Amino acid sequence: MPIGDLAPELAVLLTAVAVLLLAMVLPQRRHGWCAALALAGLAVAAGIAHAQADAYRLTFSGTFALDGATAWARLLIIGLTALCIGMSPRWFASDRRHGEVYAMFLFSALGAMAMAGAADLMEIVIGVLLSSVTGYVLAAYHRDWAISLEAGMKYFLVGALANALLVTGVVLVMGTAGSTAYAELAGSIPESPLALTGLALILTGLFFKMGAVPAHTWVPDVAEGAPVPAAAFLTVVPKIAGSIALYRLVALAPGIEALGLLVAVVAAVTMTVGNLSALWQEDVRRIVGWSSVSQTGYALMAVAVAGHAPQALPALIAFMGVYGIANIVAFASVAELRGRTSITDYAGLLRSRPGPVVALAVAFLSLVGIPPLAGFFGKFALFTAALEGGLAWLAILAVANTVLSLFYYLRVVGPAVFGASETEAATLGGSTRGTKWLSLVLLLAATLAWSPLWSALPAVLLP
């Protein structure tokens, strides 16, 4: 097994260790240097991942797949992690454990990369556990914030149950199918009650990483209570990895119709619960959190038709990419406004702080799917894949949910544009402002480059 096949993951791992060592020797006021080191390591990992983009083989004793889906997932995970790290130096500047947070970002990103390329059920378990353990730390990183500790505890409790179900499911599938390797499981998973139960439990564990029903309750709490950069990371990066891992798993058994139907039902319930729950929220960060739940429901449409619609995988990757950038734009705007959360705090903000409001509005419009923004093309690709896969009812429900979501986004943007402000809003500035504008530029670039970008996305993947 050529060690170079896992060079991007090794680059992230070694950078995380180097960041930890640097944080140990630097004084707290210099911990911002750890962010620079983390970004440099991610740049190296991205360069290696891009160089391996044309690889198409199983490696690491058949447990890791180098294919188009892995290549895009690597680049998305690395890029979005870099954006979250970019908004962190000013936010964590006064935290005495400032430097260590970048190692947590990197270790969690490493778990996500392992999940996305997993070609073995045990590899999924390793990726999920690494991503989860570091995610708990990120969610509760502000120890003096009661709301942050509460968010971390809820995330941990839901994750502990979901991960236990995941491991139980792997045991059941291995016991009935005789293997955990995808190459051996492809098309040969028995339709026995034990095997189907095992698959359902594995799906539940991955639903947790994506923030889908029934393991979704942590998402709004983390979005509200975690440090803003951590909230942005946890509502984006694990979802990308979880969606690719879930797609690979469902594609292994295209003949088991109940599996696709289960995912379709979860998709319908998730998008509906997310949108309905967001309708009357008074906290902007909880609105973004519930919106994140609904976006997971849309992404699951592509997973539900895995193996039945040729464009399902490209649609999934494209949608998760533009969703991730838009979500980070929204959180970067909140971070620049020092994490202000109440809708009433945004009244009249356009006059005093036009930058964050404009960025937030564009992000929300992309999340809704308003043309010509990239979010529209992403959702259109998902709807098309669902129709190709014979799930017209799900596509219709998704369109209705999209219209419904416009209401709660306008509850934030409307008062910000037309309301009157009684106080001057302070800003964090610095790295948060830079990340906001960079993310916004990337979102607009994805809009302009959609056609060539779409043609470059993979339509097949290794088992």
Solvent accessible surface area in square Angstrom, and as a share of the most:
residue,aa,sasa,rsa
1,M,110,0.49
2,P,88,0.55
3,I,112,0.57
4,G,35,0.34
5,D,4,0.02
6,L,23,0.12
7,A,23,0.18
8,P,0,0.00
9,E,15,0.07
10,L,61,0.30
11,A,16,0.12
12,V,1,0.00
13,L,62,0.31
14,L,119,0.59
15,T,15,0.08
16,A,0,0.00
17,V,64,0.37
18,A,39,0.30
19,V,0,0.00
20,L,58,0.29
21,L,103,0.51
22,L,48,0.24
23,A,10,0.07
24,M,149,0.66
25,V,114,0.66
26,L,28,0.14
27,P,58,0.37
28,Q,65,0.29
29,R,183,0.67
30,R,104,0.38
31,H,11,0.05
32,G,29,0.27
33,W,141,0.50
34,C,0,0.00
35,A,4,0.03
36,A,63,0.49
37,L,60,0.30
38,A,0,0.00
39,L,67,0.33
40,A,53,0.41
41,G,9,0.08
42,L,3,0.01
43,A,67,0.52
44,V,86,0.50
45,A,0,0.00
46,A,29,0.23
47,G,44,0.43
48,I,51,0.26
49,A,0,0.00
50,H,126,0.56
51,A,84,0.65
52,Q,33,0.15
53,A,36,0.28
54,D,141,0.73
55,A,17,0.14
56,Y,118,0.45
57,R,108,0.39
58,L,59,0.29
59,T,7,0.04
60,F,89,0.37
61,S,110,0.71
62,G,22,0.21
63,T,31,0.18
64,F,4,0.02
65,A,0,0.00
66,L,4,0.02
67,D,2,0.01
68,G,17,0.17
69,A,0,0.00
70,T,1,0.01
71,A,8,0.06
72,W,59,0.21
73,A,1,0.01
74,R,4,0.02
75,L,51,0.25
76,L,29,0.14
77,I,0,0.00
78,I,4,0.02
79,G,34,0.32
80,L,5,0.03
81,T,0,0.00
82,A,27,0.21
83,L,12,0.06
84,C,0,0.00
85,I,0,0.00
86,G,17,0.16
87,M,0,0.00
88,S,0,0.00
89,P,32,0.20
90,R,109,0.40
91,W,34,0.12
92,F,0,0.00
93,A,53,0.41
94,S,111,0.72
95,D,22,0.11
96,R,172,0.63
97,R,30,0.11
98,H,7,0.03
99,G,0,0.00
100,E,70,0.31
101,V,0,0.00
102,Y,0,0.00
103,A,0,0.00
104,M,35,0.16
105,F,0,0.00
106,L,0,0.00
107,F,33,0.14
108,S,1,0.00
109,A,1,0.00
110,L,22,0.11
111,G,0,0.00
112,A,0,0.00
113,M,1,0.00
114,A,14,0.11
115,M,0,0.00
116,A,1,0.01
117,G,0,0.00
118,A,1,0.01
119,A,0,0.00
120,D,12,0.06
121,L,0,0.00
122,M,92,0.41
123,E,24,0.11
124,I,0,0.00
125,V,11,0.06
126,I,102,0.52
127,G,0,0.00
128,V,0,0.00
129,L,71,0.35
130,L,54,0.27
131,S,1,0.01
132,S,1,0.00
133,V,87,0.50
134,T,9,0.05
135,G,0,0.00
136,Y,31,0.12
137,V,61,0.35
138,L,0,0.00
139,A,0,0.00
140,A,25,0.19
141,Y,4,0.01
142,H,19,0.09
143,R,146,0.53
144,D,126,0.65
145,W,91,0.32
146,A,84,0.65
147,I,72,0.36
148,S,0,0.00
149,L,81,0.41
150,E,88,0.39
151,A,2,0.01
152,G,5,0.04
153,M,108,0.48
154,K,75,0.32
155,Y,1,0.00
156,F,88,0.37
157,L,104,0.52
158,V,35,0.20
159,G,0,0.00
160,A,45,0.35
161,L,116,0.58
162,A,3,0.02
163,N,13,0.06
164,A,55,0.43
165,L,52,0.26
166,L,0,0.00
167,V,62,0.36
168,T,64,0.37
169,G,0,0.00
170,V,3,0.01
171,V,82,0.47
172,L,43,0.21
173,V,0,0.00
174,M,84,0.38
175,G,66,0.64
176,T,46,0.27
177,A,34,0.26
178,G,63,0.61
179,S,19,0.12
180,T,17,0.10
181,A,23,0.18
182,Y,0,0.00
183,A,58,0.45
184,E,116,0.52
185,L,2,0.01
186,A,46,0.35
187,G,69,0.66
188,S,67,0.43
189,I,14,0.07
190,P,46,0.29
191,E,119,0.53
192,S,37,0.24
193,P,109,0.68
194,L,103,0.51
195,A,0,0.00
196,L,57,0.28
197,T,64,0.37
198,G,0,0.00
199,L,0,0.00
200,A,34,0.26
201,L,36,0.18
202,I,0,0.00
203,L,0,0.00
204,T,26,0.15
205,G,0,0.00
206,L,0,0.00
207,F,5,0.02
208,F,0,0.00
209,K,1,0.01
210,M,0,0.00
211,G,0,0.00
212,A,0,0.00
213,V,26,0.15
214,P,89,0.56
215,A,7,0.05
216,H,23,0.10
217,T,69,0.40
218,W,1,0.00
219,V,0,0.00
220,P,2,0.01
221,D,22,0.12
222,V,0,0.00
223,A,0,0.00
224,E,37,0.17
225,G,0,0.00
226,A,0,0.00
227,P,0,0.00
228,V,0,0.00
229,P,0,0.00
230,A,0,0.00
231,A,0,0.00
232,A,0,0.00
233,F,0,0.00
234,L,0,0.00
235,T,0,0.00
236,V,0,0.00
237,V,0,0.00
238,P,1,0.01
239,K,1,0.00
240,I,3,0.01
241,A,0,0.00
242,G,0,0.00
243,S,0,0.00
244,I,4,0.02
245,A,1,0.01
246,L,0,0.00
247,Y,11,0.04
248,R,4,0.02
249,L,1,0.00
250,V,5,0.03
251,A,30,0.23
252,L,6,0.03
253,A,7,0.05
254,P,57,0.36
255,G,58,0.56
256,I,12,0.06
257,E,117,0.53
258,A,61,0.47
259,L,7,0.04
260,G,14,0.14
261,L,103,0.51
262,L,66,0.33
263,V,0,0.00
264,A,0,0.00
265,V,69,0.40
266,V,14,0.08
267,A,0,0.00
268,A,11,0.09
269,V,61,0.35
270,T,0,0.00
271,M,0,0.00
272,T,40,0.23
273,V,46,0.27
274,G,0,0.00
275,N,0,0.00
276,L,95,0.47
277,S,33,0.21
278,A,0,0.00
279,L,22,0.11
280,W,179,0.63
281,Q,41,0.18
282,E,105,0.47
283,D,22,0.11
284,V,0,0.00
285,R,6,0.02
286,R,51,0.18
287,I,0,0.00
288,V,1,0.00
289,G,0,0.00
290,W,27,0.10
291,S,0,0.00
292,S,0,0.00
293,V,0,0.00
294,S,0,0.00
295,Q,3,0.01
296,T,1,0.01
297,G,0,0.00
298,Y,0,0.00
299,A,0,0.00
300,L,0,0.00
301,M,0,0.00
302,A,0,0.00
303,V,0,0.00
304,A,6,0.04
305,V,2,0.01
306,A,1,0.01
307,G,56,0.54
308,H,89,0.40
309,A,4,0.03
310,P,95,0.60
311,Q,64,0.28
312,A,0,0.00
313,L,1,0.00
314,P,4,0.02
315,A,0,0.00
316,L,0,0.00
317,I,5,0.03
318,A,7,0.05
319,F,4,0.02
320,M,4,0.02
321,G,7,0.07
322,V,5,0.03
323,Y,6,0.02
324,G,0,0.00
325,I,21,0.11
326,A,1,0.00
327,N,0,0.00
328,I,0,0.00
329,V,0,0.00
330,A,0,0.00
331,F,0,0.00
332,A,0,0.00
333,S,1,0.00
334,V,1,0.00
335,A,0,0.00
336,E,5,0.02
337,L,3,0.01
338,R,134,0.49
339,G,9,0.09
340,R,51,0.18
341,T,35,0.21
342,S,38,0.25
343,I,14,0.07
344,T,104,0.60
345,D,61,0.32
346,Y,0,0.00
347,A,25,0.19
348,G,2,0.01
349,L,1,0.01
350,L,54,0.27
351,R,169,0.62
352,S,31,0.20
353,R,63,0.23
354,P,71,0.45
355,G,16,0.15
356,P,4,0.03
357,V,5,0.03
358,V,67,0.39
359,A,0,0.00
360,L,5,0.03
361,A,18,0.14
362,V,30,0.17
363,A,0,0.00
364,F,2,0.01
365,L,65,0.32
366,S,3,0.02
367,L,3,0.02
368,V,4,0.02
369,G,11,0.10
370,I,60,0.31
371,P,76,0.48
372,P,95,0.60
373,L,23,0.11
374,A,0,0.00
375,G,4,0.04
376,F,65,0.27
377,F,60,0.25
378,G,0,0.00
379,K,6,0.03
380,F,122,0.51
381,A,11,0.08
382,L,0,0.00
383,F,31,0.13
384,T,48,0.28
385,A,0,0.00
386,A,0,0.00
387,L,100,0.50
388,E,86,0.39
389,G,22,0.21
390,G,59,0.57
391,L,26,0.13
392,A,48,0.37
393,W,115,0.40
394,L,0,0.00
395,A,4,0.03
396,I,123,0.63
397,L,59,0.29
398,A,0,0.00
399,V,73,0.42
400,A,57,0.44
401,N,5,0.03
402,T,20,0.12
403,V,104,0.60
404,L,56,0.28
405,S,2,0.01
406,L,56,0.28
407,F,91,0.38
408,Y,0,0.00
409,Y,3,0.01
410,L,87,0.44
411,R,45,0.16
412,V,0,0.00
413,V,24,0.14
414,G,21,0.20
415,P,46,0.29
416,A,2,0.02
417,V,42,0.24
418,F,169,0.70
419,G,20,0.19
420,A,86,0.66
421,S,52,0.33
422,E,173,0.78
423,T,102,0.59
424,E,124,0.56
425,A,1,0.00
426,A,55,0.43
427,T,31,0.18
428,L,21,0.10
429,G,4,0.04
430,G,37,0.35
431,S,31,0.20
432,T,0,0.00
433,R,102,0.37
434,G,43,0.41
435,T,7,0.04
436,K,2,0.01
437,W,101,0.36
438,L,92,0.46
439,S,0,0.00
440,L,12,0.06
441,V,89,0.51
442,L,71,0.35
443,L,0,0.00
444,L,75,0.37
445,A,47,0.37
446,A,13,0.10
447,T,21,0.12
448,L,158,0.78
449,A,44,0.34
450,W,28,0.10
451,S,83,0.54
452,P,86,0.54
453,L,53,0.26
454,W,68,0.24
455,S,90,0.58
456,A,64,0.50
457,L,17,0.08
458,P,19,0.12
459,A,52,0.40
460,V,97,0.56
461,L,36,0.18
462,L,24,0.12
463,P,54,0.34
